[in-house]
């Protein structure tokens, strides 16, 4: 689980953390089965941060691409 959270933090969702158009979320049933509600809340915050990181990274890549042309 820790590996999935760390990879999601840098913007790469996996098996336990899924990508949606508006952000990342834990796969259905994971939070209820394996995590305390406080842990699930923290993982949700990390997922949001990872989604924002990915959006910022995509923006920078687009701007760099426009500058090179």
N, C-alpha and C positions, 0 to 999 in steps of 0.2 A: 504494500500500500504506500509506503514512504517513497518508493521509487516513482510510482505513478504521480504522486503529489509534486515531487521535485521536477519531473519532466513537464507536468502541466504548468508549473510556475514559469517555465521558459517558453510556454506557448505551444506545446505539443500534447494534445490529448491522447489518451490510450484506451485500454479496455475498461478500466474502472471509472475514468473521467472522460465523459463524452462531450463532443463539440455540438453546439446549437448555433443558429444564426445570431442569437443575442448574447452568447456567452458559453461557458463550460459548466457542466454539472456532473454530479456523481451519477453513475448508472443506477437505474431503479433497483431498490432493495439493498444496496450496499450500505447506505447510512443506517437504515433500520437494523440490519443484521450485524454489522461489525463495529459501528462507531457509537460512542456516547453522543448525545445531542450537542454538547459543547464542542466535541471534536468535529462533528459534522458541520457546525457553524464556521469553525476555523478553516476547514477544508473548502467550504463554499467561498469564503473570502479569498483564499489563495487561488481558487479557480477564477474568480473575477479578476484578480491581479494578472494572472497568466493570460487571460483573454485580452486585457488591455495592452499587455506587453506585445502580444501577437499583432494587434491592430496597429500599434506604434511601429513595430518592425516592418509591417507591410507598407505603411505610409512612407517610411524612410526609403524602402526599396523602390517604390514608385517615383519618389522625388529624385533619387539618385539616377534612375533610368531616364528621366526627362532631362536631367542636366547633361547626361552623356551624349544625347542626340544632337 
